[in-house]
Amino acid sequence: MATQLKPNVECSTEEWQARLDLAACYRIFDLLGWSESIYNHISLKVPGEKDTFLINPFGLMYDEVTASNLVKVDVEGNNVGQSQYMVNKAGFTQHAYFHEHLGDRAQAICHVHTTATMAVCSHKDGLLPANFYACNFQGNIGYHDFEGITVRTEEGERLVENLGDKSILMLRNHGPVVMDKTIQGMFVKMWALQRACEIQVATLGMGNPNIVSQEVVDVHQRDLSVMQGQGGAGMFDFEAWKRKVDKIDTSWRD
Protein backbone atom coordinates (compact mmCIF):
# COMPACT_ATOMS: atom_id res chain seq x y z
CA MET A 1 0.00 0.00 0.00
CA ALA A 2 1.29 3.45 -0.89
CA THR A 3 2.12 5.69 2.03
CA GLN A 4 2.08 9.49 2.00
CA LEU A 5 5.58 10.19 3.22
CA LYS A 6 6.09 13.72 1.93
CA PRO A 7 3.61 16.40 0.81
CA ASN A 8 4.36 15.91 -2.89
CA VAL A 9 5.55 12.30 -3.02
CA GLU A 10 3.27 9.30 -2.64
CA CYS A 11 5.31 6.12 -2.71
CA SER A 12 6.15 2.93 -0.90
CA THR A 13 8.45 2.87 2.11
CA GLU A 14 11.04 1.07 -0.05
CA GLU A 15 10.92 3.73 -2.74
CA TRP A 16 11.28 6.50 -0.17
CA GLN A 17 14.42 4.85 1.21
CA ALA A 18 15.79 4.58 -2.32
CA ARG A 19 15.04 8.28 -2.82
CA LEU A 20 16.88 9.15 0.37
CA ASP A 21 19.91 7.08 -0.61
CA LEU A 22 20.06 8.53 -4.11
CA ALA A 23 19.62 12.12 -2.95
CA ALA A 24 22.40 11.59 -0.40
CA CYS A 25 24.59 10.16 -3.16
CA TYR A 26 24.16 13.30 -5.26
CA ARG A 27 25.20 15.46 -2.30
CA ILE A 28 28.23 13.22 -1.64
CA PHE A 29 29.32 13.42 -5.29
CA ASP A 30 28.99 17.19 -5.15
CA LEU A 31 31.01 17.39 -1.93
CA LEU A 32 33.75 15.29 -3.53
CA GLY A 33 33.85 17.54 -6.61
CA TRP A 34 32.39 14.94 -8.96
CA SER A 35 29.47 17.03 -10.22
CA GLU A 36 29.45 18.63 -13.68
CA SER A 37 27.23 21.71 -13.55
CA ILE A 38 23.65 20.45 -14.22
CA TYR A 39 24.91 17.47 -16.25
CA ASN A 40 25.84 13.83 -15.62
CA HIS A 41 23.70 11.37 -13.71
CA ILE A 42 23.32 8.86 -10.92
CA SER A 43 20.31 6.57 -11.21
CA LEU A 44 18.78 3.94 -8.96
CA LYS A 45 16.20 1.28 -9.75
CA VAL A 46 12.93 1.59 -7.83
CA PRO A 47 12.71 -1.42 -5.47
CA GLY A 48 9.89 -3.85 -6.19
CA GLU A 49 9.00 -2.33 -9.56
CA LYS A 50 9.81 -3.43 -13.09
CA ASP A 51 11.70 -1.09 -15.43
CA THR A 52 11.42 2.09 -13.36
CA PHE A 53 14.25 4.11 -11.92
CA LEU A 54 15.02 7.41 -10.20
CA ILE A 55 17.27 10.07 -11.73
CA ASN A 56 18.14 13.73 -11.17
CA PRO A 57 15.88 16.53 -12.44
CA PHE A 58 17.44 18.26 -15.45
CA GLY A 59 18.38 21.82 -14.64
CA LEU A 60 19.26 21.35 -10.98
CA MET A 61 22.74 21.36 -9.52
CA TYR A 62 23.68 18.30 -7.49
CA ASP A 63 23.40 20.26 -4.24
CA GLU A 64 19.77 21.03 -5.13
CA VAL A 65 18.71 17.40 -5.50
CA THR A 66 16.39 16.13 -2.77
CA ALA A 67 14.56 12.88 -2.09
CA SER A 68 11.25 14.38 -3.22
CA ASN A 69 12.37 16.14 -6.42
CA LEU A 70 14.06 13.10 -7.99
CA VAL A 71 12.32 12.08 -11.21
CA LYS A 72 10.81 8.60 -11.49
CA VAL A 73 10.84 7.36 -15.08
CA ASP A 74 10.33 4.08 -16.90
CA VAL A 75 12.72 2.68 -19.49
CA GLU A 76 10.60 4.16 -22.29
CA GLY A 77 11.20 7.66 -20.99
CA ASN A 78 7.79 8.25 -19.44
CA ASN A 79 7.62 10.28 -16.25
CA VAL A 80 5.67 7.88 -14.03
CA GLY A 81 6.04 9.84 -10.82
CA GLN A 82 4.80 13.21 -9.68
CA SER A 83 7.85 15.29 -10.56
CA GLN A 84 7.29 18.32 -12.78
CA TYR A 85 10.91 18.29 -13.92
CA MET A 86 12.24 16.93 -17.21
CA VAL A 87 15.09 14.44 -17.65
CA ASN A 88 18.19 15.03 -19.75
CA LYS A 89 17.89 12.75 -22.79
CA ALA A 90 21.61 12.00 -22.88
CA GLY A 91 21.43 10.62 -19.36
CA PHE A 92 18.14 8.83 -19.75
CA THR A 93 19.09 6.95 -22.94
CA GLN A 94 22.23 5.39 -21.53
CA HIS A 95 20.93 4.65 -18.04
CA ALA A 96 17.60 3.30 -19.27
CA TYR A 97 19.26 0.77 -21.55
CA PHE A 98 21.49 -0.54 -18.77
CA HIS A 99 18.63 -0.71 -16.26
CA GLU A 100 16.44 -2.56 -18.74
CA HIS A 101 18.97 -5.09 -20.01
CA LEU A 102 21.42 -5.78 -17.17
CA GLY A 103 19.08 -6.66 -14.32
CA ASP A 104 20.41 -6.80 -10.75
CA ARG A 105 24.00 -6.04 -11.73
CA ALA A 106 22.94 -2.52 -12.73
CA GLN A 107 20.58 -1.47 -9.96
CA ALA A 108 22.69 1.64 -9.31
CA ILE A 109 24.57 3.50 -12.06
CA CYS A 110 26.65 6.65 -12.25
CA HIS A 111 28.27 8.47 -15.16
CA VAL A 112 30.77 11.23 -14.41
CA HIS A 113 33.04 13.67 -16.19
CA THR A 114 35.69 14.19 -13.53
CA THR A 115 38.97 15.49 -14.91
CA ALA A 116 40.98 12.48 -13.78
CA THR A 117 38.59 9.80 -15.08
CA MET A 118 38.07 11.62 -18.40
CA ALA A 119 41.84 11.94 -18.78
CA VAL A 120 42.32 8.19 -18.33
CA CYS A 121 39.41 7.49 -20.70
CA SER A 122 41.22 9.69 -23.23
CA HIS A 123 44.56 7.88 -22.84
CA LYS A 124 45.20 5.20 -25.46
CA ASP A 125 46.16 2.61 -22.81
CA GLY A 126 43.26 3.34 -20.46
CA LEU A 127 43.75 2.45 -16.80
CA LEU A 128 47.22 1.05 -16.18
CA PRO A 129 48.17 -1.31 -13.31
CA ALA A 130 50.51 1.32 -11.92
CA ASN A 131 49.03 2.00 -8.49
CA PHE A 132 47.25 0.26 -5.63
CA TYR A 133 43.72 1.31 -6.65
CA ALA A 134 44.24 0.65 -10.35
CA CYS A 135 45.19 -2.94 -9.53
CA ASN A 136 41.67 -3.38 -8.13
CA PHE A 137 40.19 -2.99 -11.58
CA GLN A 138 42.53 -4.82 -13.94
CA GLY A 139 40.49 -7.25 -16.06
CA ASN A 140 37.27 -5.77 -14.70
CA ILE A 141 36.80 -2.82 -17.05
CA GLY A 142 35.24 -2.65 -20.50
CA TYR A 143 36.04 0.05 -23.09
CA HIS A 144 33.70 1.66 -25.61
CA ASP A 145 34.89 3.87 -28.48
CA PHE A 146 33.51 7.39 -28.64
CA GLU A 147 30.47 7.78 -30.92
CA GLY A 148 29.41 11.29 -29.92
CA ILE A 149 26.81 12.32 -27.35
CA THR A 150 24.82 9.31 -26.13
CA VAL A 151 21.27 10.06 -27.25
CA ARG A 152 20.66 7.21 -29.74
CA THR A 153 19.07 4.05 -28.36
CA GLU A 154 20.78 1.85 -30.95
CA GLU A 155 24.16 2.61 -29.35
CA GLY A 156 22.92 0.77 -26.26
CA GLU A 157 23.56 -2.62 -27.86
CA ARG A 158 27.22 -1.76 -28.41
CA LEU A 159 27.54 -0.32 -24.91
CA VAL A 160 26.30 -3.58 -23.38
CA GLU A 161 28.45 -5.67 -25.73
CA ASN A 162 31.59 -3.74 -24.82
CA LEU A 163 30.74 -3.86 -21.12
CA GLY A 164 30.55 -7.65 -21.25
CA ASP A 165 30.48 -9.15 -17.78
CA LYS A 166 32.22 -6.13 -16.24
CA SER A 167 30.73 -3.45 -13.99
CA ILE A 168 32.71 -0.45 -15.27
CA LEU A 169 32.61 0.83 -18.84
CA MET A 170 35.18 3.43 -19.79
CA LEU A 171 33.69 5.52 -22.58
CA ARG A 172 36.80 6.52 -24.52
CA ASN A 173 37.36 10.29 -24.83
CA HIS A 174 34.31 10.74 -22.62
CA GLY A 175 34.07 9.31 -19.10
CA PRO A 176 33.29 6.20 -17.05
CA VAL A 177 30.00 4.45 -16.32
CA VAL A 178 30.09 2.62 -12.99
CA MET A 179 27.36 0.22 -11.87
CA ASP A 180 26.58 -2.18 -9.07
CA LYS A 181 23.72 -4.10 -7.52
CA THR A 182 23.61 -1.56 -4.65
CA ILE A 183 24.15 2.19 -4.46
CA GLN A 184 26.69 1.64 -1.70
CA GLY A 185 28.71 -0.75 -3.86
CA MET A 186 28.54 1.63 -6.81
CA PHE A 187 29.74 4.52 -4.66
CA VAL A 188 32.78 2.79 -3.21
CA LYS A 189 33.70 1.46 -6.66
CA MET A 190 33.49 4.99 -8.09
CA TRP A 191 35.56 6.34 -5.20
CA ALA A 192 38.34 3.83 -5.81
CA LEU A 193 38.24 4.40 -9.59
CA GLN A 194 38.54 8.16 -9.08
CA ARG A 195 41.59 7.65 -6.84
CA ALA A 196 43.14 5.24 -9.35
CA CYS A 197 42.74 7.78 -12.14
CA GLU A 198 44.00 10.74 -10.07
CA ILE A 199 47.14 8.82 -9.14
CA GLN A 200 47.69 7.63 -12.73
CA VAL A 201 47.48 11.20 -14.06
CA ALA A 202 50.00 12.34 -11.44
CA THR A 203 52.31 9.38 -12.11
CA LEU A 204 52.30 9.78 -15.89
CA GLY A 205 53.11 13.44 -15.36
CA MET A 206 56.43 12.28 -13.89
CA GLY A 207 56.98 9.69 -16.64
CA ASN A 208 58.15 6.07 -16.46
CA PRO A 209 55.38 4.47 -14.38
CA ASN A 210 56.22 1.27 -12.54
CA ILE A 211 53.79 -1.33 -13.93
CA VAL A 212 52.63 -4.05 -11.54
CA SER A 213 52.91 -7.60 -12.88
CA GLN A 214 49.80 -9.67 -13.56
CA GLU A 215 50.94 -12.19 -10.97
CA VAL A 216 50.89 -9.54 -8.25
CA VAL A 217 47.60 -8.10 -9.54
CA ASP A 218 46.03 -11.54 -9.17
CA VAL A 219 47.19 -11.84 -5.55
CA HIS A 220 46.05 -8.29 -4.81
CA GLN A 221 42.55 -8.94 -6.18
CA ARG A 222 42.28 -12.26 -4.33
CA ASP A 223 43.10 -10.63 -1.00
CA LEU A 224 40.98 -7.57 -1.78
CA SER A 225 37.89 -9.73 -2.22
CA VAL A 226 38.34 -10.98 1.34
CA MET A 227 38.81 -7.48 2.74
CA GLN A 228 35.76 -6.08 0.91
CA GLY A 229 33.51 -8.41 2.84
CA GLN A 230 34.52 -6.64 6.04
CA GLY A 231 33.46 -3.28 4.58
CA GLY A 232 29.88 -4.29 3.92
CA ALA A 233 30.32 -3.83 0.13
CA GLY A 234 30.58 -0.07 0.53
CA MET A 235 27.96 0.27 3.27
CA PHE A 236 30.39 1.64 5.85
CA ASP A 237 31.87 4.10 3.34
CA PHE A 238 28.48 5.35 2.15
CA GLU A 239 27.09 5.83 5.66
CA ALA A 240 30.23 7.70 6.72
CA TRP A 241 29.89 10.13 3.81
CA LYS A 242 26.17 10.56 4.55
CA ARG A 243 27.10 11.67 8.06
CA LYS A 244 29.56 14.13 6.58
CA VAL A 245 27.03 15.73 4.22
CA ASP A 246 24.48 15.87 7.05
CA LYS A 247 26.86 18.07 9.02
CA ILE A 248 26.82 20.52 6.12
CA ASP A 249 23.20 20.44 4.91
CA THR A 250 20.31 18.05 5.64
CA SER A 251 17.99 19.39 2.90
CA TRP A 252 18.64 16.30 0.75
CA ARG A 253 16.22 14.49 3.07
CA ASP A 254 13.30 16.74 2.05
Summary of the structure (lengths in Angstrom):
residues: 254
radius of gyration: 18.0
end to end distance: 21.5
largest distance: 60.7
contacts: 803
relative contact order: 0.15
helix: 48%
strand: 16%
